[in-house]
Amino acid sequence: MKLTIYRLVRDPRSHHKIIGKDTLRVINVTDSFVGIGDKGEINKAEFQKLADALEPNNEGFTIQ
């Protein structure tokens, strides 16, 4: 499973318009990570804690 941490790229003329994502970090997460339950369920709060600890200025993450 991969955790991709990103920051949003905004249009310099209009900060409300998002034009993309800037990848800050991609890490592999093993099944032993506390955010993955015994049956494979995902605890997004634990992934959010990890993303915030690794990249404090992140604006989001995806789990693949």
C-alpha positions in Angstrom: 0.0 0.0 0.0 1.3 3.5 -0.9 0.7 6.8 0.9 1.1 9.8 -1.3 1.4 13.2 0.5 0.8 16.3 -1.5 0.3 20.1 -1.5 -2.2 21.7 -3.8 -1.0 24.0 -6.6 -3.2 27.1 -7.0 -3.6 29.5 -9.9 -1.5 32.6 -9.1 -4.2 34.9 -10.4 -7.1 33.2 -8.5 -6.1 31.3 -5.3 -9.5 29.6 -5.3 -8.7 27.7 -8.5 -6.7 24.5 -8.0 -4.6 23.6 -11.0 -2.8 20.5 -9.7 -1.1 18.6 -6.9 2.6 18.8 -6.0 3.8 15.5 -4.6 5.8 15.9 -1.4 6.5 12.3 -0.5 5.4 8.8 -1.5 6.0 6.0 1.0 5.2 2.3 1.1 3.1 1.3 4.2 3.2 -2.3 5.3 0.3 -4.3 6.8 1.8 -3.9 10.3 1.1 -0.1 10.3 -1.4 0.8 13.0 -3.6 2.5 10.4 -4.4 -0.9 8.7 -6.7 -3.2 10.6 -6.6 -7.0 10.9 -9.1 -7.4 8.1 -7.5 -4.7 5.9 -9.7 -1.8 6.9 -8.2 1.6 6.7 -8.1 4.1 9.6 -7.7 7.4 7.8 -7.0 9.2 11.1 -3.8 7.3 11.6 -2.7 8.0 8.0 -3.4 11.7 8.6 -1.2 11.6 11.7 1.6 10.0 9.7 1.2 12.5 6.8 1.3 15.4 9.3 4.3 14.1 11.1 6.3 13.6 7.8 5.2 16.7 6.0 3.7 19.3 8.3 2.7 21.7 5.5 0.8 19.0 3.5 -2.7 19.7 2.1 -3.8 16.1 1.7 -2.9 12.5 1.0 -4.1 9.5 -1.0 -3.9 5.8 -0.2 -3.4 3.3 -3.0 
